[in-house]
Structures are given as C-alpha cells and as structure tokens.
C-alpha cells in the first residue's frame, strides 16, 4: 500500500462535507438518476469494458447506487468510501452489499488483485491532485485490469463562472471547505500515463448538464434533472462542440 500523507484540513473538511451530502440524499433517487439519458450515455460507453467474472471495486462509492445497479446486472462489485455514514445507509438499504470503509490512497487490497476499478467524480476532490489516487488504483489492479474514471472538465460555462467569481473577489471554489477541481485532456493524459496506464477511451459526456449550470431554462424539477431544451441543445453541442461543452470526461484505461 502507498503511504497516506495527504490528510490535512481541507481533506478532512471535504470528507465532512460528503457526510453531510449523503445524510440528505436518497439511494432510490440516486438509482433513478443512473437511468437519466446523460448518465446512461456514460454507463453504456464503459459497460463493455467491465469484466463479468472478476472483482470490480468502486472507490468512492457514496450511497452505493452504482454498486447496487451493477450488482443487479450480475457484476461482482464492491464499494469503498471514507464517508462511513454513507456506508451505514447503504447497508440498511441492502445488508448484503459488500462495502468497506477506507481511503482511496490506501486501499485494503493486495497488489494485482482487482479486475476493474471505478472512480466516478472522486479524484477531483483532493487538493494534492489525482496522481496519488491513480497510483494506488494501478497497484491493486491486475495486469490488464481496467480503470473507469469520470472527472469534471473545465468547459466554457465553468470557465465563465470561475471568471465571475475572480472578478467579484471570491474564491474560485464554490465552497472553501469542499475542494473540487477540473482536468483538461492534457492534464488527464499526463496523470494517467505517469501512473502507468494505457488509455483506451477518452470521451466527453454530460453536455445537457453543462447547460444545467446556466440556470432556469435548462433546469427541470427534480434531482438535477435537465429540461427537454437542455437535452436537445446538449445533443447539438455533443456533435458540434463536444469538448468545449464537455461536463465530465469519461476515461477507460488499462494497466
């Protein structure tokens, strides 16, 4: 295991923020969100890469919605998170779920023991960067094992929001206690290759949700739902301006 020297004030405040987020969230709502068109676009892109006969680890599983969704479809998925309350809620929902409390920088797994490693919107939340987490993922994956990663992209809307915060003298973070960053293609490729991975797929996703960030015309009622206008405009952006309006980059890489 790699030595975990990353815990600091911002690290702990982000962990506590996640505990608060999961306290007010719902597993059923999270499961419903996986069926949103923009989510299924991502799921159907990475699903063919997952092994059907090996252990899959979701590192940063939260309320375990992805773990539950994939296990219902026959995949051997286990979950890990450092927000212990989220694991308790998940176990109450389904006592059979294989879950463990842990840190993605110090996984309780042997070298070369995991068939696939899933990381959905996790590695952007560490002030020290994504490389240490990627290196630990590489350690536990078997040779030929698959990394599936999603991470926010600094799209046009994001850049405008950051600029507005800078001009007004605010921190570029929406919440100084909750750390979150973005990665462009060059930074992603550099970190993945430094960790030893071979990239097989790098795909822009979630264009309708990029528009959700603008406000009312693109926001529907419900849990981060987008309007039909957002979906139609997002489809056009995906064809014409896929990377400038990319919300989340999907990466599939192999050890």
N, C-alpha and C positions, 0 to 999 in steps of 0.2 A: 504493500500500500504506500502511496505517496504521503509525505509528511504534510499535515494540515497546519499551515502557519497563517491562514487567511482570516481568522476570526478577529474582527475589530468592531468598533462602534457602529459603523454603517452596515456591516454584515449582520450584526445582531438586530439592529432596528428594522432591517429588511425582513429578517425572519419573523420578528414580532408582527410586522405589517401583514405578512402572509397568514399568520394565525388569525388575525382579525378578519381578513378577507374570507377565509374558509369558515369562520364562525357564522358569517351571514350568508353563506352560499348554500346551494341545494344540489345534491347529487343528481336528482331527477332532471333538474334544469340543465345541469352540465351535460347529461346524457342527451337531452333534447338538442343542445347546441351542436353536438357532434354531427347531427343529421342536417344542419344548415347546409345549403348548397356550397358556400365558400369553404366550410370545413370538410365536406365530402370531396371536394376538388383535391384537397391535400391528402386525405386518407386514401383515396383511390390511386393517387400517384405513388405513395410509398408502400402500400399493401403488398404488391407483387415481390418486394424485396425481403419481406419478413419470412424467417424460417418457420415451417409448420411443425417441426419435430425437435425444436431446441428451446432453451430458456431465453425469454426476452425480458429485459429489465427496463422499466420506465423510471428514470432517475429524476425525481421531482414530480411525483405522481399526484400531489394535491389530494383532492377528494376521490381519486381513483377512477374517474369516469372513463378514461381511455383504457385502463386496466380491465374494467368491467366490460366495456364494449368489445374489446378484442377477445377476452376470455369467452364471452358468449358466442364467439365465432370460431372457437376451437384453438386459439393461440395460448401458449403457456407463458403468460405474462405475470411478472411480479412487480410490485410497486415499492418505491423508496422515497421518503421525504423527511425534511428536517422540521416540518410543522407537525408535531406529534398529535395535536388536536384533530387535524385533518385525517390522520390515520385512524383515530378513535371513531370518528363519524363514519368513515368508510367501513370499518369493522362492524359497527352497529347496523349498517345497511346490508352488509353481506359478511357474516362471520367466517366464511370460507376463503375470503380473499387472502392471498399470500403477500403480506405487507411487512416492511421493516422500517424502523426509524434510523435515519443515517444521513450522512453528509456526502454530497456527490464528489467531494475532493478526497474522501477516504472511505471508499466503498467496502462493505463487509463481504467481498467476493474474492476468490482466488484469481491469480493470473490466468488468462486464457480459458475462462470458464463460462462465458456468456455468448449466446448465439447472436443476439441483437441488442442494441442499446438505444432507447428512445429518450429524446430530450425536447419537450415542446414548450418553448417560451420560458426557459430556465437560465441559460448561460449568460443572458444579458443582465442579470441581476447581481453580478459580482463586480465590485469596484476594481479588483485586481485583474479583471479580464477573463476571457473564456479559455485560454490555453491550459491552465492547470486542470480544469474540469475535463477538457478533451483528452489530456494525457492520461487521466485516471480512467476514462472510458476506454481508451486504447489498451490500457493494461489488462482490464478484465475481459475484453473481447477475445474470442478465439481467432486464430488466423483465418482470414476470410470472413470474419464476423462483420455485421452491418451496423453502421451508425445512422440513425434517422434524427435529424435535427431541424427545428424551426426557430428562427430568431428574427427580431424586427429589423427592417431595412430603413435607412434614412431617406424616405421618399420626399417628394416635393412638399406635401402637406406638412409632414413632420418638420422639415427644414423651416417652413414659414412660421410654424408655431414656436419653434426654438428661437427664431429671429425676433419674433414679437416679445418673447419673454426677456431676451437680452436687451432690447430697446427699452423695455419698461423697468430694467434694473433687477429683474427677478432671476433666480437660479434657473438654469436650463432644465433642471429636473422638476417634474410636476410636484414632487413631494420630496423634500430634502432628507426625510427619514427612509424613503423607499427608493432604492437605487435601481435605475433602469437605463440601458444604453441601446445603441443600434450598431449594426455592422454592414458595411457595404461589401460588394463582391470581392474586392481586392483583400480587405481585411479578413473576410471569411476564408478565402482560399489560403492565405498566408498562415492563419492559425491552424487550419486543418492539416496542411502539409507539414508544419512544424511538429504537430502531434504524431505524424506518421501515416495519416490516412490518404487513401486514393479516392478522389471524388468521382462519383458515377453520375450524379444528378444534382443540378443547382437550378431551382425553379422558383420564379416569383409567384406569389399567391395573395389572395385576400384583397383584391382591388376594390371590391364593393365596400369593404370595411375601411380602407383608406379614406373613402368618401364619407363614411360614417363620422370620421373625425371633424368634418367641416361643420356638421350640425343638423338642424331640424329637417331639411328636405330629404336627407338620406337616412334618418333615424326612424325606425318603426317602433311601435310599442312592444315591450318585452325585453328579454335579456340580450342586450347588444344585437338586436335584430336590425337588419337593413331594409329599407323600403324597396319596392319594385323599381323605382327610379335609380336607386343605388345599384341594384343588380344589373339593370340594363346598361347604365353608364360604365359600371365596372367591367362588363363583358367587352365593351368597346375599348376601354383602356388596356385590358389584358391583351387585346390583339394589336393595338397601335403603339402603346406606351407601357409595355409590360414592366420594365424596370423602374422608370421614374415614378410610377404609382404603385409599386410593389409594397404591400404591407408586411408580409412575412416571407422570408426566403426559406424554402424547403431544401434541405441538403440530404442526400443519401451518399454515404461514403463507406469504404470498406478497409478493414485492417489488412 
